[in-house]
Amino acid sequence: MPPIRGVRLATAEAGIRYRGRTDVLYVELDEGTQVAGVFTRSRCPSAPVDWCRAHLPGGAARAVVVNSGNANAFTGLKGREAVRLTAEIAAEAAGCRPEEVFLASTGVIGEPLDATKFRGVLADCAGRARPDSWLDAARAIMTTDTFPKIATRRVRLGEAEVAINGMAKGAGMIAPDMATMLSFVFTDAAIAAPVLQQLLAAGAEKSFNCVTVDGDTSTSDTLLLFATGKAGGPAVESADDPALQPFRQALDDLLVELAQLVARDGEGARKFVTVEVSGAESDRSAHRIAMSIANSPLVKTAIAGEDANWGRVVMAVGKAGEPADRDRLAISFGDVRVAVEGARDPAYSEEAASAVMKKDEIAVRVDLGLGGGKARVWTCDLTKAYVEINGDYRS
């Protein structure tokens, strides 16, 4: 991960829930940094989500604080006081206003967060923040994740060469309705906040809103994009600026990579699954059908058991509530078509289908035969380990 001009990172052990591992990420941003964000549409959002939403219209950011182990969600007045105190402590460390501090928390819901644990910790982080601590940063925000999730891109924006770095965390409670569990993207490009917002909202639709692990939308979903402007050149003030297209493509590509990493690390997952739907009446209809398949416990357990059970895919298509014609439906696992025109494919081979299901990466393809609508989403299988992880989560 290359350094991003105007971004410095540090991690620390605050003892919020875990022992013997980092659980706090502090990011310091140069003055003039612009910010954009999208958040969960859950009607029970966390206190940090409320804080970020309230201050996002200001468009300016100087610091980011992320903690793992406690989501600070469903914590009432104590939660609101915790985010206020955290922002004040971070603002003092960064030399900025609390309104320029953006916060995110992940972990157990319903337990108050003791923000006094950030005293001294954030000041220490500010004193040793470095531009090259990306892997450590991604580790500090993990909960049930099994590996840190990072991605980077380099691209030209006008006359300037700019870098984009991103990190994400998430393995369970993943069915984003805006973004992902937590994801933070940084660039040294000079782009105005309103343009950043348009880019990020559009990019999330094609990436994080196309990933699911278990069908559950988190209270804490947060995706933030920061642009320091330190690469030089005039700031892009319009989303229609032709010079922005390479950057837009690179950002979209990075967001897709991060979203796929989340699906690959689904709790207890052993298989990465791509669901492709074509021939729908519209792209929106195709997306809903694809998510119905990807969220189906029966489909996901069949994949875990390496069973080419296309009947479960038929079920998931039928329950989606979208236009479908049984007698036009075709289903394939990988390149092996298993069903066509409402029945088993005449050339069906159990051996060939089983060989596909034994792979670590599997594509489930559905053609509805109704129109030109298409969609692609990513998920994982559902194993016994998912139950074990979540059955013991609080203990």
N, C-alpha and C positions, 0 to 999 in steps of 0.2 A: 504494500500500500504506500503510494508516494505521499509526501507531505502536501497539505493544502495550505497555501499561503493565507495567513490570517486565522488559522485554527490551531489550537494547542489543547492537548488532552492529558488527563491524569486520572488514576483510579485509587481507591482506598478501601480499607476494611472498617466499616462503621458498626458492625455487629448488629445490624437491623434484624436479621433472622438467622443468617448463616454464621458459622465459625470457621476460621482458617481459610477464607476466600474473600476476594474483593466483592463488594456489593454496592459501590457507589462510583458513578462516572461523572467527572466534571469536565466540561468543555468551555474554554475561553475563546471568545471571538473578537476580532478587531472591530474598532468603532466603524460604523457605516454598514455593518452586515445586515442584509435584508433576509426576511424569513417568510415562509409560507407553510401551511399545514392543513391536513385533513384528519378528522377524528371519528371515533365510533359514533354510530347513530343509535346506540343503546339508550334507552330512556332512563337508565340508571348509571350515568357516567361517573367516573372517578373524580375526586377533587382536583388532581393535576390536569385532567382534561378540561374541566371548567375554567381553571386558571389560564391555560393556554388559549382557549377560545376567547376569553375576555380580553387578552392582550395581543392577540394576533393582528387585529386591525391596525395597530401602531406600526407594523411592518419592520420594526427594528429589533435586533437581538444582540446581546453581548455575552451571554452565558447559557449553558444547558446543564441541568443536574438530573441524573437518572439514578434511581435506586432499585435494586431487586430484593425480593423477599417479602415485600409488603406492598399491596396495590393501592393503599390509601383510598379505597373505594367503599362506599356504604359506611362511612365513618362520621357523617353528620358535621356538626360544628367543629369538632376536634379535627376533622380532615381539612376543613377550610383554614383553620388556624395553623395546621401543620404546613400547608403549602405557602401560606403567607410568611411564616417564620423561615422556611427553607429559602424562599426567594430573597428575603432580607439578608440572611447569612451569606448567600451566594453573591448578592449584589455588593456587599461589603468586600468580599474577596476579589471580585472582578472590577470594582471601582465603577459601578454603573447603577442605574435605577432598578428596583425590584421588577418593574414592568418590562424590563429588557431581559429578564431571566425566564427561560422556558423549562418546564418540569415534566417529568414522567416517572411513574412508579409501576412496578409489576410484582406480582406475588399473591399472597393470600388476601382475599376480600373480607372485609368486615372487622379487621383488627386495626386499632388506632396506630398511626405512625408517630414514633417519638422523634420529632424533628430536632430536638436538642442534641441528638447524636451527630448532627452535621456541624456543630460548633467546633472550631479548630480543624476539623477534617477538611472542609472546603478551603479554608485559608491555606492549609498545608498543600492541598492540591494545586492551588493557584501559584504557589511558589515553585513547584516542580513540574508544571504542565509542559509537555513537549509536543512537537508536531508529528512524531513518528510512533505514537502509542496506540495505533488502531486495533491491533489484535487484542491487546490488554483491555481496551475499551469495550470491544465486543464481548469479551469473556465476563466482564463485570456486570453486564445487564442480563446474563443468562439466568433462567430458573431451571426448568426441566429440560432445557436444550442439552443436546449431547455434544455440540460443537459450535464455535463462534461463527457467525455469518457475516462475511464482508465481501465487498465487490468494489472495483475501481474502473474508471474509464478516462481516456485522454481524448480531447477533441479540439478543433479550432472553432473559435467564436469571433468572426471577423478577422482581425489581424492578430488576435491573442490566442495562445495555446493555453487551454484551461484543463483542469483536472476535476474529476467528480469521484468522491469516495462515499460509500454507504455501508451501513451496518444494520442488522435486524436481529430481533430475538423473537422466538415463538416456536412452540412445539405442540401445545394443547390449547383448548378454547380458541380454536382458529376457524372462523367463518366470517372474515372481515366484511363489514358493510361500510367501507370507506377506504381502509388502508390495511395495516397489519397489527399484530400485537404492539410491538414498538419498532420503529425504524427511523433512522436519522441519516440524512444525506447532506453532504457538504461540498461546496464548489467554490473556487476562487474567481468564477465568472462574475462580470458586472451585469446584473440583471435586476430590474426594479421589482419590488415585492408583488405588485399586481400581476406582472407577467409570470413570476415564479408560481403564483397561486394557480394560474391557468394551466401552466405546464404540469404542476404536481397533481392537480385534480384529474386531468386527462390521463396522466401516466398511471395513477392508481387504478383507474377503471380497467386498464389493460393488464394489470399485474396483480396487485394485492387483492383486488376484488374478484380475481379469478383463481383464488387458492382457498382450499378448505381442508381441514384435518378431521373435525368432528361435528361441524355444523353449528357450533356455539360461538356467538359474537361476544367478544370481551367487553367489559366495562371500561377498559383502559386503552383501547386501540388508538395509537398515535403515530402519525407519519409527519415528520418535519423536514423541511428543506431550507438550508442556509446558504446564502451567497455573499462572500466577503468582498468581492469586487477587486481583489488584490492582483488579479491577472492583468489589469490595465485595460485601457480602451474605454470609450464612452459606454455608459450603461444602456442596455437594451430596454426601451420603454414601451415596445409594442410586441404582442405575441404574434403579430403578422409579419414581423421583420424577417426577410428571407435569410439573413445571416444566422438566424436562430435555429434553422432546421437541423444542422448536424448536431447541435447541442440537444435538441429535443429528442432526436433518435438515440443518442448516447444515454440520456437520462432514462428514456423508456426501457432501453435494453438493460440498464443496470437494475431498474426496479423489477423487471421480470426475473432476472437472475436471483435477486434477494427473495422474491416470492417463491421461486422454485426451491430455494434452500430451506425455506420454512416448511414446505410440503415434504421435502426429503427427510426432515428431522421430526416429522410427526411422532408424537409420543408412542413408543413401542413399534414404530414402523419398520418394516423390512423391505417394502417395495414402493417405488415412486411411480405414480400413475398419472398419465395424461388422458383426459377425456375430451374427445373431439366430436362435435355434433355439426352436421351439415344438412342441407336440404330442408331447413326449417322455414316457416313463413317470414321470420324476421331474425335479425341478430339477437334481439332481446329475448325472443322466444327460445332460440337456440341456447342462450346462456342459462336460462332458467331450467331447461331440460338437462343441460350438462351438469349444473349444480345439483339437481335432483339425483342424478346418477352418482356423482362424486360424494354426496352426503349420505347415501344409502348404506346403513350398517350391513344389510344383506349383500350388497355388491362388494363392499370392502372386506367382509369376512370371507366371501368366496375367493377373492383375490389372495387373501392371506393363506387360504387353504389350497391355493394353486388349482382351483376348480373353474373350468371354462363354462360356468353356468350362465348362459345368456338369458335364461328366463328371468333372472334377477334384474338384468338390464332392461328387459321389456317392461317389467314391473315399474322400475324407476321412471321410464319414459312415460308410461301411462298415468302415473300419479302426479306428474308435474303440473297438470292442469293446462297444458299448452296444446295447440292443434297438433294432432298426430293421426296417421292412418295405419292401422295395424298391417294391412296388406301391402303397404309400400315400404315398410320398415326393413332396413338391412343393418346387421350388426357384425362387427369384426373385432377380434382380439389380435392386436398387431396387424400383420398382413393376412391373417387367416380369417376369411369370412365364415361365420358360423350360422348365420340366419339371413334369409332374404325373402321378400314378398310374403311376409307373415308366416314363415315356416322355416324349419331347419334347411340349411343349404344342402342341395342334393350332393354336392361334392365334399361335404363335411368330413373332416378327419379328426378323430379324437386325439390321435397321436400328435398331429401337427398343432392342434389347439393347446394341448397339455404342455408341449414344448415351449410355447409362448408364455404360458402362465408361470413357468418355473424361472423366468428371467427376473432380474432385479428391477428392471424398468419395463413397464407395460403400457400400451396404448389401447384404450377402449374407444372404438369408432362407431358412430351411429349415423346413418343417413336416413332422414325422414321422407325424402322424395317428394316434398311439397313446394319448395321454393329455393331461394338463394341464401337464406339466413344461415350463419355459421358462428361457432364459438369454440373456445378451447379453455379448459380449466385444469388445474393440477391438484392432486390429492395423494393419499397414501393408503395402504391397507390398514385394517383394524385387527390387532392381535390381542392376545391375552395380556401382554405387557401393558397395553393401554389401561386396562381395568386395574392392574396392579399399581401402576403409577398414580392414577387418580383416586383409587381407593385408600391410598396411604398418604395423600398429598399434605394434609394438615398435620399428620402424626409423624 
